[in-house]
Amino acid sequence: MRFKAEIDIMPLKSLLDPQGKAVSASMKNIELSEITNVRIGKHITLEVEAENSEIANEKVNTACQKMLCNQIMESYTFNLSEY
């Protein structure tokens, strides 16, 4: 079976997000001062071949933990769907 994973990686809430801070500060320049606390992360999609969704879930989890996400500074969530 083939699965598609949509992964969101975000900086930990306890850490400063310089990109998000810069965007938040710039919102007033385009007359959107009501938008605050912007946080910027990464969105990754990938496909995985696995016998079932449980195995696909484990493989995506492993990829996130070992390569895609720096767990010291980031957290991740993902959705898995049959493709």
N, CA and C atoms as a LAMMPS dump frame, in Angstrom:
ITEM: TIMESTEP
0
ITEM: NUMBER OF ATOMS
249
ITEM: BOX BOUNDS ff ff ff
-5.0000000000000000e+02 5.0000000000000000e+02
-5.0000000000000000e+02 5.0000000000000000e+02
-5.0000000000000000e+02 5.0000000000000000e+02
ITEM: ATOMS id mol type element x y z
1 1 1 N 0.836 -1.179 0
2 1 2 C 0 0 0
3 1 3 C 0.888 1.253 0
4 2 1 N 0.364 2.288 -0.578
5 2 2 C 1.1 3.549 -0.65
6 2 3 C 0.374 4.591 0.207
7 3 1 N 1.146 5.309 1.001
8 3 2 C 0.594 6.329 1.889
9 3 3 C 1.272 7.667 1.642
10 4 1 N 0.536 8.72 1.91
11 4 2 C 1.074 10.076 1.811
12 4 3 C 1.076 10.671 3.216
13 5 1 N 2.216 11.239 3.595
14 5 2 C 2.331 11.895 4.896
15 5 3 C 2.478 13.395 4.675
16 6 1 N 1.742 14.167 5.441
17 6 2 C 1.849 15.625 5.457
18 6 3 C 2.371 15.989 6.839
19 7 1 N 3.587 16.498 6.883
20 7 2 C 4.293 16.733 8.142
21 7 3 C 4.442 18.234 8.372
22 8 1 N 4.122 18.677 9.577
23 8 2 C 4.337 20.067 9.982
24 8 3 C 5.379 20.09 11.087
25 9 1 N 6.416 20.882 10.876
26 9 2 C 7.493 21.025 11.852
27 9 3 C 7.52 22.487 12.289
28 10 1 N 7.436 22.701 13.586
29 10 2 C 7.386 24.058 14.128
30 10 3 C 8.424 24.227 15.232
31 11 1 N 8.92 25.456 15.407
32 11 2 C 9.825 25.689 16.527
33 11 3 C 9.07 25.47 17.841
34 12 1 N 9.765 24.979 18.838
35 12 2 C 9.135 24.797 20.15
36 12 3 C 8.616 26.138 20.655
37 13 1 N 7.479 26.112 21.334
38 13 2 C 6.866 27.345 21.833
39 13 3 C 7.766 28.09 22.805
40 14 1 N 8.622 27.371 23.5
41 14 2 C 9.499 27.997 24.491
42 14 3 C 10.699 28.704 23.863
43 15 1 N 10.903 28.529 22.544
44 15 2 C 12.053 29.132 21.873
45 15 3 C 11.632 30.328 21.028
46 16 1 N 12.533 31.276 20.906
47 16 2 C 12.32 32.433 20.061
48 16 3 C 12.282 31.999 18.6
49 17 1 N 11.382 32.587 17.833
50 17 2 C 11.273 32.332 16.402
51 17 3 C 11.588 33.643 15.677
52 18 1 N 12.861 33.875 15.303
53 18 2 C 13.239 35.154 14.703
54 18 3 C 12.479 35.485 13.409
55 19 1 N 12.229 34.483 12.569
56 19 2 C 11.474 34.731 11.335
57 19 3 C 10.043 35.164 11.655
58 20 1 N 9.428 34.45 12.568
59 20 2 C 8.066 34.786 12.969
60 20 3 C 7.994 36.165 13.608
61 21 1 N 8.985 36.489 14.418
62 21 2 C 9.056 37.794 15.076
63 21 3 C 9.143 38.908 14.031
64 22 1 N 9.982 38.715 13.015
65 22 2 C 10.142 39.714 11.958
66 22 3 C 8.841 39.906 11.176
67 23 1 N 8.171 38.809 10.868
68 23 2 C 6.908 38.894 10.132
69 23 3 C 5.852 39.58 10.999
70 24 1 N 5.789 39.225 12.275
71 24 2 C 4.829 39.858 13.182
72 24 3 C 5.038 41.363 13.226
73 25 1 N 6.301 41.776 13.324
74 25 2 C 6.616 43.202 13.397
75 25 3 C 6.254 43.921 12.098
76 26 1 N 6.333 43.222 10.975
77 26 2 C 6.045 43.834 9.673
78 26 3 C 4.555 43.913 9.354
79 27 1 N 3.727 43.215 10.079
80 27 2 C 2.295 43.208 9.789
81 27 3 C 1.69 44.606 9.86
82 28 1 N 2.142 45.424 10.801
83 28 2 C 1.576 46.775 10.92
84 28 3 C 1.909 47.621 9.688
85 29 1 N 3.032 47.319 9.013
86 29 2 C 3.414 48.065 7.81
87 29 3 C 2.457 47.827 6.648
88 30 1 N 1.755 46.713 6.67
89 30 2 C 0.785 46.441 5.603
90 30 3 C -0.647 46.502 6.144
91 31 1 N -0.792 47.272 7.224
92 31 2 C -2.096 47.539 7.829
93 31 3 C -2.805 46.279 8.322
94 32 1 N -2.018 45.356 8.891
95 32 2 C -2.578 44.147 9.502
96 32 3 C -2.075 44.007 10.938
97 33 1 N -2.157 45.097 11.682
98 33 2 C -1.614 45.107 13.045
99 33 3 C -2.348 44.146 13.984
100 34 1 N -3.538 43.692 13.591
101 34 2 C -4.276 42.736 14.431
102 34 3 C -3.684 41.326 14.347
103 35 1 N -2.763 41.091 13.422
104 35 2 C -2.091 39.787 13.327
105 35 3 C -0.809 39.845 14.143
106 36 1 N -0.703 38.95 15.118
107 36 2 C 0.459 38.924 16.013
108 36 3 C 0.905 37.49 16.25
109 37 1 N 2.038 37.344 16.909
110 37 2 C 2.565 36.036 17.324
111 37 3 C 2.685 35.043 16.175
112 38 1 N 3.2 35.507 15.052
113 38 2 C 3.431 34.637 13.895
114 38 3 C 4.577 33.683 14.229
115 39 1 N 4.406 32.416 13.89
116 39 2 C 5.472 31.421 14.034
117 39 3 C 5.619 30.731 12.694
118 40 1 N 6.843 30.566 12.266
119 40 2 C 7.11 30.006 10.943
120 40 3 C 7.813 28.66 11.086
121 41 1 N 7.299 27.682 10.361
122 41 2 C 7.877 26.349 10.404
123 41 3 C 8.035 25.783 9.005
124 42 1 N 8.024 24.463 8.913
125 42 2 C 8.203 23.763 7.638
126 42 3 C 7.021 22.821 7.421
127 43 1 N 6.666 22.656 6.162
128 43 2 C 5.651 21.67 5.779
129 43 3 C 6.308 20.724 4.783
130 44 1 N 6.283 19.444 5.085
131 44 2 C 6.93 18.433 4.252
132 44 3 C 5.887 17.383 3.867
133 45 1 N 5.883 17.002 2.596
134 45 2 C 5.048 15.874 2.172
135 45 3 C 5.972 14.771 1.663
136 46 1 N 5.569 13.539 1.898
137 46 2 C 6.328 12.4 1.394
138 46 3 C 5.401 11.223 1.191
139 47 1 N 5.862 10.293 0.411
140 47 2 C 5.113 9.065 0.167
141 47 3 C 5.892 7.902 0.749
142 48 1 N 5.17 6.945 1.29
143 48 2 C 5.813 5.774 1.88
144 48 3 C 5.05 4.518 1.462
145 49 1 N 5.797 3.506 1.125
146 49 2 C 5.246 2.198 0.771
147 49 3 C 5.309 1.326 2.021
148 50 1 N 4.162 0.779 2.438
149 50 2 C 4.123 -0.056 3.639
150 50 3 C 2.938 -1.015 3.553
151 51 1 N 3.016 -2.091 4.326
152 51 2 C 1.96 -3.097 4.32
153 51 3 C 0.647 -2.57 4.875
154 52 1 N 0.731 -1.679 5.87
155 52 2 C -0.478 -1.114 6.477
156 52 3 C -0.169 0.254 7.075
157 53 1 N -1.185 0.922 7.571
158 53 2 C -1.01 2.289 8.076
159 53 3 C -0.172 2.325 9.351
160 54 1 N -0.227 1.288 10.159
161 54 2 C 0.575 1.253 11.387
162 54 3 C 2.075 1.254 11.056
163 55 1 N 2.471 0.451 10.089
164 55 2 C 3.882 0.399 9.679
165 55 3 C 4.284 1.724 9.021
166 56 1 N 3.414 2.276 8.176
167 56 2 C 3.694 3.564 7.535
168 56 3 C 3.869 4.646 8.594
169 57 1 N 3.016 4.626 9.604
170 57 2 C 3.093 5.585 10.704
171 57 3 C 4.444 5.487 11.419
172 58 1 N 4.886 4.275 11.673
173 58 2 C 6.18 4.068 12.332
174 58 3 C 7.332 4.589 11.472
175 59 1 N 7.257 4.341 10.17
176 59 2 C 8.324 4.794 9.263
177 59 3 C 8.396 6.32 9.198
178 60 1 N 7.246 6.976 9.12
179 60 2 C 7.222 8.438 9.082
180 60 3 C 7.725 8.998 10.404
181 61 1 N 7.308 8.4 11.505
182 61 2 C 7.78 8.819 12.83
183 61 3 C 9.303 8.722 12.915
184 62 1 N 9.854 7.624 12.43
185 62 2 C 11.301 7.429 12.445
186 62 3 C 12.005 8.472 11.579
187 63 1 N 11.46 8.748 10.398
188 63 2 C 12.05 9.755 9.519
189 63 3 C 12.052 11.124 10.189
190 64 1 N 10.971 11.451 10.851
191 64 2 C 10.888 12.74 11.548
192 64 3 C 11.908 12.812 12.682
193 65 1 N 11.986 11.763 13.473
194 65 2 C 12.881 11.765 14.631
195 65 3 C 14.345 11.736 14.246
196 66 1 N 14.687 11.018 13.181
197 66 2 C 16.097 10.839 12.833
198 66 3 C 16.628 11.831 11.809
199 67 1 N 15.739 12.451 11.008
200 67 2 C 16.256 13.304 9.95
201 67 3 C 15.528 14.633 9.77
202 68 1 N 14.219 14.623 9.796
203 68 2 C 13.469 15.807 9.393
204 68 3 C 13.315 16.867 10.481
205 69 1 N 13.339 16.456 11.718
206 69 2 C 13.057 17.367 12.83
207 69 3 C 14.205 17.38 13.832
208 70 1 N 14.65 18.57 14.19
209 70 2 C 15.629 18.725 15.269
210 70 3 C 14.832 18.85 16.562
211 71 1 N 14.684 17.749 17.28
212 71 2 C 13.787 17.712 18.431
213 71 3 C 14.253 18.564 19.611
214 72 1 N 15.465 19.084 19.56
215 72 2 C 15.927 19.999 20.599
216 72 3 C 15.237 21.354 20.427
217 73 1 N 14.962 21.724 19.16
218 73 2 C 14.397 23.042 18.875
219 73 3 C 13.027 23.004 18.202
220 74 1 N 12.583 21.832 17.754
221 74 2 C 11.353 21.747 16.975
222 74 3 C 10.462 20.607 17.457
223 75 1 N 9.185 20.733 17.135
224 75 2 C 8.241 19.636 17.353
225 75 3 C 7.579 19.337 16.005
226 76 1 N 6.974 18.175 15.896
227 76 2 C 6.335 17.816 14.629
228 76 3 C 5.006 17.111 14.858
229 77 1 N 4.154 17.24 13.872
230 77 2 C 2.899 16.487 13.802
231 77 3 C 2.745 16.057 12.352
232 78 1 N 1.99 14.993 12.132
233 78 2 C 1.738 14.593 10.749
234 78 3 C 0.423 13.875 10.615
235 79 1 N -0.096 13.929 9.392
236 79 2 C -1.294 13.199 9.011
237 79 3 C -0.908 12.222 7.912
238 80 1 N -1.444 11.043 8.003
239 80 2 C -1.138 9.977 7.059
240 80 3 C -2.417 9.584 6.349
241 81 1 N -2.37 9.49 5.022
242 81 2 C -3.547 9.05 4.28
243 81 3 C -3.136 8.068 3.194
244 82 1 N -4.052 7.161 2.894
245 82 2 C -3.775 6.185 1.84
246 82 3 C -3.749 6.912 0.509
247 83 1 N -2.802 6.561 -0.333
248 83 2 C -2.576 7.299 -1.568
249 83 3 C -2.856 6.436 -2.756
